[in-house]
Amino acid sequence: MKVILSRKGFDGEAGGYASPIFDDGTMQSLPIPSVGGNRCFSELQSVYKDYSIYDLMHGINNCYKYARYKRKLTVRSACHLDPDIYKSAVKRERGWRAGFGQGGAAEKVLQRCEIGHDDLFLFFGWFKEYSEDESGRFIPIPHSDKHVIFGYMQVDFAVRSLDDLPNYMKQHPHAKRVCSDNTIYVARKRCSWDPSIPGYGTFNFDKSLVLTKNGEKRSRWKLPAFFKGLDIEYHNQDSWKNGYFQSTARGQEFVIEENTKVTKWAQGLINKNYK
């Protein structure tokens, strides 16, 4: 089993601000904006109370604009709902299964590393803590920015042909050829190491899910010692600094060399935090 640390959700360009961690520990990854997306932020139910993703964006950023496209946020503002691992985000077709799409250079990395059946994605992103006031506005907590693992998906199979897609997959943003090497990775129904655990899911906040080293910039990570010496895509041994691992600002799919300790580490995070 190979483990992939997969960067997803709002970042400095796609979205322009951090996804939220709320007072009760709920984490909501914000799907990146997409002019041609097939979903609108206003259509998506968040996992926090009864807010839509659109409502959260209003409360976090006074709703006016989001970065990259510099467009005003409206009820028609579209997004790229991927990875699609929040089951309650929209009404689902019968038989729906979680999925994650990739293409272009990032997919070439996954293909070169032969990512497929039983390999495990750990999705992480830029998060910040927020406190909700009485008016429903979200107040950012200073100095709380960090990279956090917010979800996971164990692969059952990959789909590279868009012919005869099942109905439940047709609403995925990669159900149309959005880029070269377009691929949809479909989740297992249950995890291979423990059938009582779903093959995909999201987490509430826990310190064990934080990649960022305490007191450092969010790109400086505190990986376990057994990661040192392993091949990690987009990185090399120079990424190990005095006291931290410097994660790269470029790249999405950080495939880690197959290793028993890494596998047990990833499985342990899921065993402890899945909901």
N, C-alpha and C positions, 0 to 999 in steps of 0.2 A: 504494500500500500504506500503510494506516494502522497505527501501532504503538500498542498499549495496554499500559501498565504496570498489571498487575492484582494487587491485594493479596489473598493467599490464605494459608490455614494458621492455626495457633494465633496468637492475639493476646492483649491484656490481658484481654479479656472471654471470648472463645471459646477456651477452653483454659487461659489464664492464665499461660503461660510460653513461652519461646522454643523453636522447633524447633532440633534439634541439628546442629552441624558437628563431626565427629569428627576424631581425630588424623590419619587418613589422607586427609582432605579430603572424605569422604563427607558429603553434605547430605541430610537427610530431612525434608521438610515434613510436619508432623503434621496430618492432616485434622481439621477442627473437630468437636467433639461435637455430636450430634444425638439427642434423645430418640427421635425416630421414624425414625432412619436405618436403611437396609436392610443395612448392614455393621457388624460389630463390630471394634473395634481389634484384638482377638485373632485375627481372621481374616486380617488384612492382613500380608503379608510386607514387611519393610523392605528397603532397599537396602544396609543395613549388616550384614555377616556373615550369620548365619542367624537374627537376631532378628526377632520380630514387632514391629509398632508398639506393641502392648500391652507387650512386654518392654522396649522403649525407654522408654516412659512410666514403668514401674516403676523402671528404673534412674536416670532423670533426677529424678523427683519423689517417690521412696520410695513411689510407687504409690497413695497413699491417696485423694487427691481431686484433681479438676480444677475449674477455676474456672467461673463462669457458673451451672452447675446445682448446684454444691457437692455433687456426688454422689461416693460412693466408686467408684473404678475397679474394675470386675470384668470377668470374661471376657465378660460380656454387654453391657458398655458400648458404645453405638452411636455411629457417626460419619457424617459427610457426605463421602464420598470424591469430592471435586471440587475442582480439575480432576482428571480421571481420566487421568493421563499416565504413571503407573508401570506398565508392562506386566506386570511380575512380581508386582504386589501381590496378585493373586488369579488363580485359574484362569480363562482366557478362553474365550469362545465362538469358534468358527471364524469368521474374517472380522472379528474385533474391530478397532475403530478408536478411538483416543483421543477424548475428548470433554470439553467444559466446559459446565456448565449455569449459567444465570443467570435472574433474574426480578425482578419488582417495580421499584423505583426505579432500581436499577443496570442492569437490562435496558432500561429506557426511555432511559437515557443511551446505551447501545450502539445502540439503534434510531435515536435521533435523529442519531447520528453515522454511521449507515448502515454499521455494521460487518458484514462478510460475506466473500465469497470473496476469498482471498489476504491478508486483513488478519492481523496478527501480534500475538498475546498474548505478553508477557513476564511471567511470574508471579514475584512477589517476596513476601517475608514477613520476619517477625522471627526472626532466628537468633542463636544463641549457641554459642561453642566449648566443647566438653566433652572431657575426657580420661578414658579408661576405666581403672579400677583393677583389681587382680587378682581382686576379688570380683564383677566385672561391674557395679559401680556407676559412674555417670558423674559426674565431678567438674567443676563449671562453672569456666571460666576467667574470673577477674574482669575487668570492663570490656571484654568482648568482644561485647556486644550490638550488632547492626547490622541494617539492611535489606539483603537480598541477593536477587538474581535467581536462582531455583533451577530454572526450567524455561521451556519455550516451547511454543507451538502455533500453526501457521498454519492458518487456517480454509479448509476446502473448501466447506462449506455449513452453513446453520442449519436446524434442525427446530423448528417451532412447533406442529405437529399431532402428537398422541400416538397417532393411529390408525395401525395397521399398522406399528409400529416393528419394525425387524429384530431378530432375537434378540440380537445382540451389544450392542444399545443398551438392552435392557429392564432390565438391572441398574444402569443409571446412576440416581443419586438423583433426577434431573429427568425420569425416564421416567414419573413420575406428576406430576400437577399440584400442585406444592408451593407455588405462589404465582402471582400474576397475571403475565401476559406470559411465562409459562414457556417457556424456549428452551434447546435443546441445540445448541452449536456443535461440529461434527464436524471432526476434523483432516484435512488433506491427507495422502496417503500419503507424498509426498516434497515437499521444499521447492521452491517455484517457481523460485528463483534458482540452485539447485544440486540436481539430482535424486539426487545421491549422499547427501544428508542427509535423514534421516526428517523428516516433517512435524510431529513433536512430540518432546519428550524432556526429560530432566533433566540437571543439571550436577553435577560435582564443584566444590568451592570453588576460586575463583580471584579474585584481587584485582580483576580487571576487572569482576566481577559485583556488587561491593559498591556500593550506592547511597549509603550513609552516608559523610559526610565524616570523615576520620580525626580522632579526638579530640573529635568532637561527639556530641550526642544522636542516636539512630538516625533521627529524623525529619528531620534536617538533611542534605541531600544535596549531592553534588558532581556535578551534571549538567554535561555538556559545554557550552561557551559558546554553541554554535549553538542550544541549546534556548531561550535567552533571546529573548523577543519572540514565541514561538509560543504558540498557544492550547493549554492543557492543562486538561482537565475537572477541576472542583473547585478550580482554582487561578486566580490572576490575576497581574498584574505585581508586585503587592505581596508575592507569595510569594518574590520574589528579594530576599534580604537581603545584607548586607555579607559576602561570602565564601561564601555557601551558598544553597541553595534550600530553603525551608521547606515540606515536604510536609504535607498536611492529615491530621489524625487521622480524618477522616470520609470516607466514599466508598471504593469498591472499584475502579472502572474509570476509570483516568486516561488517557483517549484523547488522544493527542497529534496536533496539526494535521499533516496529511500534508506530509512534507518529505523531500527526497532525502537530506540528511545524516543525519537521524534514521533513515531506512530503512537506510542503509549502516552506521550505528552498530549497530543491532539485528542485522542480518545478520552483522556482524563478530563480535559476541559469540557468536552461535550457531556460526558457522564455527570459532571458536577453541575453544569449550568443550563442544560436544555430545559425547555418549558413546554 
